[in-house]
Amino acid sequence: MAKRITIDPITRLEGHGKIEIFLDDKGNVENAYLQVPELRGFEQFCIGRPAEELARITPRICGVCPTAHHMASTKALDDLFKVDPPPAAKKIRELFYNIFMLEDHTLHFYFLGGPDFVVGPTAPAAERNILGVLAKVGLEIGGKVIKMRRECRELMTMMAGKVIHPVFGLPGGVSKGVKKEDAEKIQTVAKAGVEFAQFSLKVFEDIVLKNKDYLKLIVGDIYMNKTYSMGMVDNNNHVNYYDGLVRVVDTNGKEFVKFKPRDYAKVVAEHVEPWSYIKFLYLKEVGWKGFVDGQESGVYRVAPMARLNAADGMSTPLAQAEYEKLFKTLGGKPVQLTLATHWARLIEALNAAEVMLKLSQDPEITSDKFRTIPTATPEEGIGIVEAPRGTLFHHYKTDKNGMITDCNLIVATQNNSAVMNMGIQKAAKALIKDGNVNEGILNLIELTYRAYDPCHACGTHSLPGNYPIEVNIYDATKTLVKTIKK
Amino acid sequence: MNKILVLGLGNELLSDDAVGIIALKEIKKKYEHAIDFIESSESGLSLLDYIVGYKKVLILDSILRENESPGTIEEIDILTMEEQHYSPHSPHYIGLPYTLKLAQYLQLDIPSVIKVIALNVEDPYTLREHTLTPKVAESLPFYIAIASAVLDGWLCPTDPPSSNDMLS
């Protein structure tokens, strides 16, 4: 009897994801889909508005990574108004952005992705959370995590006005400079950030890598997909979150293309499926061949592991040492193991803290030349940054008065939508046999997409009474035969 | 820093989801001298940064329940909620009740009272700036009155009727 399983987070804000698994007559997985309603027509909402407002409007797409949208938008406005910010402004923006990366990556490891490993992937849901993590790593670490996040958020507020919806990015620079005493505060937090990121990497090594079962899970075939990898790099082909060229490497780790933001539409294209709101990005030159792995498939992925694959190294010494260790441990480049993304994320957190320290000590960071006033007539602008979850594109067109006539936003989750579907299908097929499904198995399937930290602000605002995950099993007549809530 | 905080949650661009923010702006006019006000579209852990250090916090938010009519109002005391009523873990974020449990675990200075007044909404999804659906718009004045009664009670404990009296 054919069955249908739905994993549907019941949420009400900022999109959600739903996994649907279809079983065949023998109870094995025939197909599986991840459906994601993501942008809700935000692009249309932007049309007709003054372009300079978009740096304040687009961060409201959701409450998860507004800083990334603010920065991508600000860079698109530079391009739109044909203005090059002064060096100090670029450094201030990059400093601000690395504070955000440190904060966001730290949150993910300890609160979102980490519990699966630190507590255990099949541990009861009631234990698989931050309290479970603290029980393993020590209560005082919880205080450190909270403190690190709070200090990063205070710095972001100091620099950008609002931590949730920054207002300091302007075409041609920033609205506010960095005072000497502000730079000193940032240095203090950055030093603590470096230490904390190193500690977190030690936690990962001791609890995850030294656990044979966890390591087996990470390097196993269930969570492996051979795809192209995308990420932004600097002049040395080192990982850069704020600026540079976008580089794509193939399934063998060889450079496939390196392009300027202006050329993104020549490189990537969008595929549409009737069963999902989200578009599926692929490499135009390779083509869309369906949800399949391999060199001949145009599917690519973004996010920390893909960024490390796409780069030749990290821009800072401590992160570079960890980068080398990761690839040495996991068999060289490229690493196509989805769960290794958690490790890569911690390496990036260390890198972000080191960049924070370096930029906050740069004498130019306190310069008062942080804005170039744009004078050109706007036409078209494209801005790209690396959001914590991967490459983020903002593309605007305006009329001669600077009113938006066309807007295209490609978020990290869209870039990863094809590979997330492939991963879920692969895990579901490997783990669900003869119709046997339980909470532990469903969590093992969810691990696939949780590694990417997709931007579904699930279950957050919904206060009481709602369960984040519901699994409905239907028989061939579409009659509900079983419901699992957790 | 005052002892009482009003936290308005929601996204101003998403129709009914803005109701907590709209109510906050109205209430702020009367109480700004004695109470702190913060608007946010954040959730869970991020809210912890705002509420630590306050004695009492009133959260104004929208809620969407399958079996409730739009416009009805709920009052929830988060600190006394039973654990089975909130999710221990969501795929992306953790919720506020769970965040508070973490804060208690870490012995942070969290408020002794955290009350949520939530307005059941109809459409918190559609991009309609500053436009509430009719039933929600109709309930907004009463929603504001209930929130104000709670604040009056906190500022002058023996004076006005409780919000429970108004709800009954």
Interface residues (C-beta under 8 A of the other chain):
Chain A: P9 T11 R12 L13 E14 G17 R40 G41 F42 Q44 F45 I57 R60 C62 G63 V64 L107 F111 L112 P115 A125 A126 R128 N129 I130 L131 L134 L139 G142 G143 I146 R149 R150 R153 I164 H165 E446 Y449 R450 D453 P454 C455 H456 A457 C458 G459 T460 H461 S462 L463 P464 G465 N466 Y467 P468 I469
Chain B: L9 N11 E12 L13 L14 D17 S40 S41 E42 S43 G44 L45 S46 L48 D49 D61 S62 I63 L64 R65 I76 I78 M81 H85 Y86 S87 P88 H89 S90 P91 H92 Y93 I94 G95 L96 P97 Y98 K101 L102 Y105 L106 L108 V116 A118 P124 Y125 T126 L127
